[in-house]
Amino acid sequence: MENKELYSTTNFQIAGWLMLNDIPLLDIKWKRRRCEFIFQDFDTREELIAEFFKEEKLQKWISTTQELKARMYADQPPIEFDRD
């Protein structure tokens, strides 16, 4: 990203983790079919994101919800919206 004072991610779970840790979400931008979550950058960002990947219970929750969504949509896929 060009502006070093901002941090952006398209990872929904990381965006949620940052918000859970009181990092304010500044904006959401759609890029094709993906959201870009934009935060004010901060000194301990790398450590906080590394902590996200170390949280075993959280990682298991993410895997479980992804599996649940896959099963939900296997029989009845959602209607696609084009937001380009």
C-alpha positions in Angstrom: 0.0 0.0 0.0 1.3 3.5 -0.9 0.4 5.4 2.3 2.5 4.0 5.1 0.2 5.6 7.7 -2.6 3.2 6.7 -2.8 -0.6 6.8 -5.3 -2.5 4.6 -6.2 -6.1 4.4 -8.7 -8.2 2.4 -8.7 -10.8 5.1 -12.1 -10.7 6.9 -10.8 -12.5 10.0 -7.8 -10.3 10.5 -9.9 -7.2 10.1 -12.2 -8.6 12.8 -9.2 -9.4 15.0 -7.9 -5.9 14.7 -11.4 -4.5 15.6 -11.6 -6.9 18.5 -8.3 -5.4 19.7 -9.7 -1.8 19.6 -8.0 -0.8 16.3 -10.6 1.4 14.6 -11.8 0.5 11.1 -11.5 3.7 9.0 -13.0 2.5 5.7 -14.2 -0.4 3.6 -13.6 -0.3 -0.1 -14.9 -2.8 -2.7 -12.3 -4.0 -5.2 -14.1 -6.3 -7.7 -15.6 -9.0 -5.5 -13.4 -8.4 -2.4 -13.6 -5.9 0.4 -10.5 -4.0 1.5 -10.6 -3.1 5.2 -8.6 0.0 6.0 -7.1 0.8 9.4 -4.8 3.5 10.8 -1.4 1.8 10.9 0.2 1.3 14.4 3.6 0.4 15.7 2.6 -3.1 17.1 0.6 -4.2 14.1 3.0 -7.0 13.1 3.0 -8.4 16.6 -0.8 -8.2 16.9 -1.3 -10.0 13.6 1.3 -12.7 14.6 -0.7 -13.2 17.8 -3.8 -13.8 15.7 -2.2 -16.7 13.9 -1.0 -18.2 17.3 -4.4 -18.3 18.8 -5.3 -22.0 18.4 -8.9 -21.7 19.5 -9.5 -18.7 17.1 -7.9 -20.6 14.2 -10.1 -23.6 14.9 -13.2 -21.3 15.1 -12.3 -19.9 11.6 -11.9 -23.4 10.1 -15.1 -24.5 11.7 -17.1 -21.6 10.4 -15.6 -22.0 6.9 -16.6 -25.6 6.9 -20.1 -24.7 8.1 -20.5 -22.1 5.3 -19.3 -24.6 2.7 -21.9 -27.1 3.8 -24.6 -24.4 4.0 -24.0 -23.2 0.4 -23.3 -26.7 -1.1 -27.0 -27.3 -1.6 -28.2 -23.8 -2.1 -25.6 -21.3 -3.3 -26.3 -17.6 -2.6 -27.3 -15.2 -5.4 -24.2 -13.5 -6.8 -23.9 -9.7 -6.8 -21.5 -7.9 -9.1 -20.1 -4.9 -7.3 -17.5 -3.8 -9.8 
